[in-house]
Every structure is written in structure tokens, then in C-alpha cells.
Amino acid sequence: MLNNYKLTLPTKDRGNVEIETSNSLLFVGANGAGKTRLGTWIEFNSPDASRVHRISAQKSLAMPDTSTPTAIDLAETDLLFGNPIHGRQNKKAYRWADKPSVSLLSDFEKLMVYLFSDHTEESAKYLTASKATDLRVSPPTTKLDKVKKVWETILPHRKLIIGGLRIQTSVSSDVSKTYNSSEMSDGERVVFYLIGQCLAAPQNGIIVVDEPELHLHKSIQTPLWTEIEHLRPDCLFIYLTHDVDFAAAKESSKKIWLKSFDGTVWEWEPFNSDDNIPEDLLLEILGSRKPVVFVEGINGSYDSALYTAILKDFLVIPVGSCSQVIQSVKALKANSQLHHLNVSGIIDRDRRVPAEIQKLEQESIFVLSVAEVENLFCTREVLEIVSNRLARDHNADFQAVSDAIFARLQGELETQVSLRAASEIKFQLNMFDEKAKGATALTSALHSLAGGIDVEAIYSQTLAEFNTVISGRDFEGLLAIYNRKSLSAQAGSALGLANGSLPELVVRLAKGDCRDVISSSLKRYFGNFAPRMA
């Protein structure tokens, strides 16, 4: 049987709206979107406030070695409201020091007291019931028992040892070697804390968790919360996060995009999946406030690292090939939920002709003025920065690099000219009239198109372009037409660097104190995208 949960949320027009879900709710938004403030509103101002238990992102993980139980009702009130006697009268003051959005929550000791008080209470009831009959009475499963079971499920290499008034831990393979709870790792303590806090929430409550991924290794985040949700099927779980990986991993959660918060009002809308955009990518974009730039390459490559370093005001997303960049830009622009976003793409020049480049730019897909992004590592400006950093003669280094690369081009001139001419021919063939109907019309359109392609002229013009670059020793022109991924290795060798280490060095400099000068130097190679750069 599916549960049906309801939550009332504020809307931009100052009214409230009720949303329903059969699973948990997950709010994802960028930093500053008002996630914590929304959690506070749900806890104190929503119609459901009396049922809310909020777990703060800002919390102390100082876990006491021993705890002294007290009356269970006092322990529960102290934990949930901040004071055992007066807490219910002023939760904001006692639990949150009148600063519910920013106060550091330090209640691990109260949690331990509550858990041991429950353990003591249930044990006393069990003892009384056992004495009252000769029949076997089944022992109760206390909240501490439940914590232990889930904790050991998530951390199978460890065991929790529940003593009279203390919790200890041991390695699963050797229970004789124990250590106190205060010596647990942050991860071990936070797993214990989160399980315990959720068990303490009121019946049929609402559990608001701010930054549920905090201090948790990615491999245990989703399994932990799945186990905890199973412990409390009576409760609605609300997660507030900016962590894209966590949001994507919570597949069953109803997701809400928290767009903005002006200090008074939140702007939000349900998250709508898009078959053309992977959910983790869509969530990453929604979780950022920066304009989006898709680039060629993969995460971890030097070219994508260089893009990220110099395009610091953009969310740079490597998506693979140039066709994937084009598809990603078009998909995002077609998504009604993202129509307000500034989305563009940057691709290698490769062997594209001006007409093709112009057509791409109409779709916000910009073309570098070098043949491929790897050539950026070989620009004269970057080579000078590297030479100076290595305390070398940058003029002599540039001459050596230039000589080596021009010699390489001269040695494979026919191959490079043929590839570039073939690219032009392919582009012209792509202009085939698809509107022609019938075999006769299609044949006529093909003959007309093919007849208009002068291969000899294209080859001769391309050869002349290469010869002009070579004869004029036009190094910048060479980088614009020369497709050869090994150029940076050749340039690095001329600078006395180990094979393939030039890109690594340039990226390191671009991430460090040379970022501004490298970014400024390379801006001119970004074509019509350059005006968008800082």
C-alpha cells in the first residue's frame, strides 16, 4: 500500500498550495536559493509545523562516551524542543537560540539521552511483563536496537556495542578491539546521528533534512536514507540539497526546483524530466546560477580543465563530441523549464567552412579560431607564459616550437589538405534538397548538387591556403587549420618538458596565479564567444 503524504508550501503570489506525493520530497537549488530558510518556514510557519522535526546542516557531531537516561517524556521534549520543561512553549528560543536558520545545533548528547531513556523505558516494561507471567515474553525492539541494525547494515565492517550507559564500536572481524563513541569517524557518527534523529520524530511527522549528504561518502548516501525511510514509513521526508549526485540518486523522490528566494518569497516549481537531457545533467544545471556552456571532451581531460579554469563565470559541462555539444544546446533551449537560461556551446573549428560556422552561431554554438582545443596549449601567448615560468628564453623557445611544427605540417601536407578538402565537400553534400519528391526529382537534385561541387577547385584552394600559411610562417594561421592532437606534445618537447606534460602544466598555471593572464591571452581565440567572457 502506497503512502500518501501532503505538504503545504508558500508560492510567489503569497498564497499557499498543497502538494501530494507517495514518496519523499527533494528540493534542489543553487546556493542562495533559500533552501534552509524554506526548511525553517516549514518548521515554524507552515500549517504542518506541529508535526515537523528538522535536522540542520549545521550541527555538532561531538558524541558523548556515556549518557544518563531520564524520564522518556522529558528526554523527548528536550531533544525535539530544546528544553525538557519549557521547550514546547518556545521551540525557536530553546532549540535554535532564536536563530533557526543559522544556529549551530548541538544536541548529540540530548539524542543519546533520549535513545538510552527509550531503551531503559522499554527494558523496564519488558522486565515487568516478564515477571507478571510464566509465559515467554518477546523482548522489545528499542530505538537503539533499530539504530544498531541500520548502522551495521550501512557500515558492515563495524559493530555497535550497546552497553548499559555507553555505546562502543568494534571492527566486525574482532569484537575484542573496541573504541569509544567519541573516537568514531565523522561518517560513523553522522550515520548514528541521522538514524537516531529520524527515529525521534513524532508519529506521522514531517522530517526535514538540510544537506542530507553532508559527511557521508557517496556510496552510502542513498542506501542510508532508503533504510531510514523504511524505518519511518509514517513520516514524510523532505530533503534540501544542492548536491546534484544525491538528487539524481534519489530516483523515487518527487523533486522540486527551488529557483530563488528574495528574502520573503520563494520561487519554485516541480522538476520535470526531459527524455533528451539526462536527469543528473538537468539537475546540475538547475543547481547552478551560472550561464551554461557545453564543450567537447570529457571530465578529467586537460582540455575540459582548461575550459573550466578560464571560463570561471560559466558552468562548463563537457559532453563528448561536437555533435553532442550541438544536441545538448538544442535540447536545453527547447526545454520550457530552462527557457530563461543563457545556454551556449563551444566546439573545435576542425575543418569547418565560414558558412557552417555562421549557421552554428545562429544556434548559440560558437567555434574556436583554432582547429581544435588542444591547439590552445600551443598558442604563442601560452608558450611565452610557460617559458617565462620555466625561466627560459621565450623567443628562442617559440622559434624552436614553430620550426618543429611547421616541419611536421610540411611533412604531411597532402594528408592535411585532403582532409580539409574532404570536409568542405562533405559540407556541400549536406546541402542536399530533402524536399525533392519522387525518384526522378531526387535523382535530379543529387546530380545537380554533385555537379556543382568542383573537387579540383576545392583542393587547389585548400592547398593554396596551406601554402600561404607555410610560406608566410603564419603560426596563428597554422593553429587555425592544422588538426593534429600531438602538437602540444611536440611543443612541450621543444620547451624541455616531458612528453605530454605541457597541457598539465598549462592547466595548473591556469588554476593558479596565472589564471587571469592565460584567460586574457586566450580570449581572442574564442571567436564570437569572446565578448561573453570576463
N, C-alpha and C positions, 0 to 999 in steps of 0.2 A: 504493500500500500504506500503510495506516494504521499509525502507530507506536503502541506500547502501553507506557505508562510506569507505573511503580509508585512509591509513596511511603508510608513508614510514619510515622504520626502518633500522638502521645500522646492519650489520651482522659481524660475526667474521672474515671473509675474506676481510673486509674493504669495501665491496660493500654494496649497499642499496637494499632493497627488499620492494615491495609494498604488503601490506596485506589488505584484504577486510573483512568487517563484516556488518551485518544488525542490530547489537546491539552494546552495549558498549564493550570496551576492558578492560580487567583486567590483570594487571601484578602482579604476586605473586612471591616473592623471599625472601630469608633469609636476615637478617641484613648484610649489606656489599655487597649485590649483585648488587648495583648500581642503585637502583630504582629512587632516587632523581636525580642522575646525568643523568639518561635517560630522566626524565621529563625535565631537563634543556636543554638537546640536542634537544628534540622535539621542545622546545620553541624557541631556538636560532639558531640551525644548520640544522634542517630538511627542506626539500623543502616546508613544510607546515607551516613554522614558522610565517608567517604573519597572520595566522588565529588562532594562539594558545593563549589561556588565561590559565595561570597556577595558581592553588590555592595551596599555600605552606602548608606543615605540620607545619612549624614554623611560627606562626602568633600570633599577639597580639589580644586579644578579648576585649580590652578596648573600650566599646561602649559609644559614647558621648550622653549626655542628650538632647542636641539641635544641630541643623545643619542649616547652612545658604546656600540656593541654589545659584547657579551661572549659567552662560550660559551653556546649556547642552553639547555643544561640548567641552568646557573647562573641565567640570566635568568628562566627559567620558575619555578624554585624560589623565587627572590627575590620574584617577583610574587605567586605563589599562596600562599606560606607566610611571607613577610616577611623571610627571610634566605637568602642563596644557599648557605650551608654547613650551618647548623643548623636551618633553618626547618622541615623535615619533623618534627623531633623535638619542637617546641613551637610550633605554629602560633598558638595563643592568645596566647602571650607576644610572639612576634616580629611577627606581623601586626597583632595587636589590642591590644598593650600590656596584656594580661590584663584588658581591659575590652571584650569583643567586642560588647556591646550599645550602648555609648555612646562608644567611642573614635572620634575623627576619623581616617578613613582618608586617608593622604596618599601615594598610590602612583602618581600620574600619571607621574612620572619613570621608575619601575620598569616601567610599562606601555610607555612609549616605548622603553626599553632592550630590552624583550622583543620588541617588534614589529620594531625595527631588527636585532636579533640574528637573528630568524627570516628577515628579508629578506636579511641577509648570508649566512646559512647556505644558504638556497635558491639564492641567486645563485652562491655558490661551487660548489654541486653542479652547477648548470647549466653553469657555465664548465668544470668538469672533464669533464662528459659531452660537451660540445660539442667539446672538444679531443681526445676519445678516438675520434671518428668524423668521417667526411666527410659523413655524412648530417645533414640538418637536425634539430636537437633542439628540441622545443617548449619555449618558456620557461615556467617555473613561475608559478602564481598565488600570490603570497605573501599572508600575512595583511594586510600593509599594502595590497596591491592590493585585497583584499576590503573593507578599511576605506574606502579611497578610493571604490570603486564604490558602496557603500551610502550613504556620506556625501554624495556628489554626487547620488544619487537622491533623498535626503530634502531636500537643500538645493540645488536645481538652479541657483540664482542664484550659486553659489560653486564654485570649483575647488580641489582639493587638489593641491599640487605637492610631490612626494616627491623630495627631494634626497638627497645622499649620507648626511648625518647630521642632516638637518633637515626639518621639514615647514613649508611656507608655504601661504598661501591667496591666492586672487585672485578678482576678480569674473569671472563666466563670460564676459562680453562684452569683457573687456580683461585678458588674462593678463599683460600687461606691468606692471600695477599689483599688486604683491604686498605682503603683510604677514605678519609672523612669527606663529607659532602662539600665542605668549603674548599676542598682540593680538586673538585671536579673541574673539567674544562668548561669554557663558556657554553659550548654546544651542549654538553651533558646537562648543565644547569638550566639552560633555557628550555630544553625539551621537558624537563621535570616541571618547570615553572608554568609553561603553557598548558600542559595536561592538567595540572592541579587547578589553575585559574578557571579553565573551562568546566571542570567538574564542580566548581564552587558557584557557577552561575545559577540564577534562580530557575525554577521549573518553568518550562515553556518560555524561556527567556530569549533575549537577543544578545549575542556575543559579538562585540565589535573589536576587531583586531587590527591595530595600526602597525603597518610594516610586518606582516606575518613571516616574512623571510629572514628577518634580522637574526644574525648569529647562527643561522642554520646553513649547513652545507646543502648545495642544490640537490644532491642526491636524496636527501631525506625530507625536503620541504613538503612536497606533495604527499608522500606516504604518511608523514606525521599528521597533517591536517585531515587526511582521509580517515585515519584511525580515531582522531579526536571527534570528528563529526559523527562517527559511528557510536561513540560513547554518549553523545548528546543529540539523538535524533529529534528530541523535543524542541531544540533550540535552532533559531535562525543564526547562521554565521555570516558576518559581514566583514570582508577583507578590504583594507585600504592600502593600496600599494602603487609604487611607480616601477616595480621590478617586472620587466617585460617577460622574462623567462618564467617567473612564478605565475603571472597572469595567464600565459599561454598554456602552462602545465595544468591549470585548474580548468580542465575541459568542460566539466559539468556545471560550473558556476555560471549564473546569469551575470553578464558583465555590463558595467555601466561606465561610460566615458565621462569623467569629471573634467570639463573643459576649462572652467575658470571660476574664480571667486573674487569679487570686488570688495570684500570686507564685510559685506552684508548678505549678498545673494549669490547662490551657486548657479552656474550654468552646466547642465548635464544632459545626456541623452543615452538611451540604450545603445550598446555596442552591436553593430550589425556586421556579421561576417560577409566576406566577399570571396566568391569562388575564384576570382582572378588574382587575389592577393593572399599569400599565406598569413594565417592569423598572428603568428609571432611578429611578422614584419609590420602588419597593420597596428598591432599594439605598441610596437616600438615607436612608430610614427605618432600615434595618439599620445604617447607618454613623453613626447618632446615638444618644446616650444620653438624649435629652430626650423627654418626652411629646409626642405629635404632635397638632397642631391644623390641621385643614383649614379654609380660609377662602375666601370668594368673591374674585374678582379675578384678576389676572394678575401675574406677576413684573414689577417695574419700575413698577407703578402706585403712586400715593400711598397708597391705602387699604391695600394689602398691606404697604407700607413702614411704615405706622403700626402695623399689627398686629405686625410683626416687632420694632419698636422697643420697644413696651410689653409684649409677651409674651416677654420675654428668656429665660425659663426653659423655653420651648417651642420645638419645631421647627415653625415656621409654614410651611404649604405652600398657596399659592394654587392653586386648581384650576378656576377659572372661575365657573360659575353655581351657584346654591344646590342645584340637583338633582345637580350633580357633587360638591358637598360631601357631600351625603347618601349618594350612591352610594359615594364613597371611604371614608367612615367605615364603612359596612356591609361593604364588601369587605375592609377591614383586619381588622375584628372577626371576619369569617368565615374568615380565613386562620389555619390551625393553627400556622404558624410564628411568628405575631405575636400569639398569644393573650395573652401576658404584657404587651403594650404598653398604655400609657394613651393611648387614641385618642379624640378628640372633634372636633366641628366647630362653627364659629360662622357663622351666616348673618344676613342682614338681617331685620329684623322685617317689612318690606314691609307687607302688609295682612293679616297672619295673625291669626286669632282665637285667644283663650286655649286653646280645646280643641285646636287644631292645634299650638300651641306646647308644650302639655303632652305631646302624643303624640310630638313630635320629641325632647323632652328624655329620654324613655324610651329613645331610641336614642343618647344622648350627643351630640345635636345641639342646641346652645344658640342662643337667639335674642337679638339685641341689643335693648335697650329703646328704640332709635331706629329710625326707618323704614328707614334704610339707612346703611351705614358712613360714607358721605360726610358725614352729619349730625354725626358726632363732631367734625368740624373746626369746627362752629358752636355747640358747647355753650358755655354761659355761662362755665364754668371755663376752657376753652381760649381763648376770646375775651379773657378777663381776662389770661391769661398773655401772649398776643400783644400786647395793648395796653400792658401794663407794659414788655415788651421794647422796644416802639417808643416808649416814654416819652410815652404818650398818656393821656388821662383814660379809664379803663376803664369808668366808669359812663356817661359820655356816649357812648362807642363802643357799649356794649351797647344803650343806648336807640336809637341810630341803626340798628343791625342789627335789633333787634326790630321797630321801626317798619316797616322796609323789607320784612322777611319776612312780617309779619302782613298788610301791604298786598298783597303778592304772593298770599298764600293767599286773601284775601278776593276778589281778582280772578278766581280760578279755582276758587271753592268748589264749584260744581256738578260740575265735572270731577273734582275730588278725591273728593267724596262718592260720585259714581257709580262711580269705580274701586274704592273701598273696599267699597262695597255689592256690586259685581260679584264681588269676591274672596270675600266671605262666601257669596254664592250658589254660586260655583264649589266652595267647600269642602263645602257641604252636598250638592251634586250628586255629589261624590266619595264620598259615603256610600252610594251605590247598592249594593243587595244582590246581589252577584255569585253568590251561592249559589242564586238562583232558577233553576229548570229549566223549559224549555219556553216557547213563545211567550206563552202565557196568563199564566204566572207572572211572566215578565219584564215584560210589559206592566203587570200589576198592581203590581209593585214600582216601576216607573217612575212610574206615576200616583200611587201612594202617596207616593213621595218628593217629586215635583213639587208635589203638593197640599199638602204640609206646609211648603213654602217660601213664606213671606209676604213678597213683594218689597217691598210698600208699607211694612210694618213695619221691614224691614231698612234700607230707605232712610231712613225717618224717624228711626230710632235712630242711624244713622250721621251724619245731618245734625245731630241734637241734640248728638252727641259733638263734632263740629267747632265748632258754635256755642258750646258750653261753653268750649272751649279759646280761641276768639277773644274771647268776652265777658270771660273771666277773665284775658286776656293771659297765658295759661299757656304760657310759652316752652318748657319741658321737654315739656309735653304736645304742643305743636306738632311738635317734633322726632320724637316717637313716631309721629305719624300722617301727617306731610307727606312724601310721596315726590316729591322734586324735586332732581335731581343738581346743578342750578345754584345751589343755596342757598349753597354755600361761596364761589362767585364773587361773589354778591350781598353776602355778609357781608364778604368781603375788600375790596370796593369801599367799603363804609361805613367801613372801617379805613384807607382811603387807600392800599390796596395795588393793584398792577397786576392786571388781570383774570386770575383763575385761580391767583394766586400764594399764596393763603392755605394750601392744603394743602401746598405745597412748603415754606413757612416752618415750619409746624407739625411736619412730618416732620423737618426739620433740627434744630429745637429738641428733639424727642423723641429724636433720636440723640445729642444733646449734653448740656449740663449741665442741661437741663430734663426729662430723661427721667423721673426719679422723680416729680416733681411732676405731669407730664402723665399718667403711668401711674396715679398715685394718684387724680387728678381724674376720669379716665375709667372707673375700675374700676366705679363704680356703674351705668354704662350697659351693662355686660356681663351683666345679668340673673343667672341662676343659675349662670353660669360664673364670676362674680366671686370666690367663695370659693376657687377654684383658682389665682387669680392671687397673685403675691407681694405 
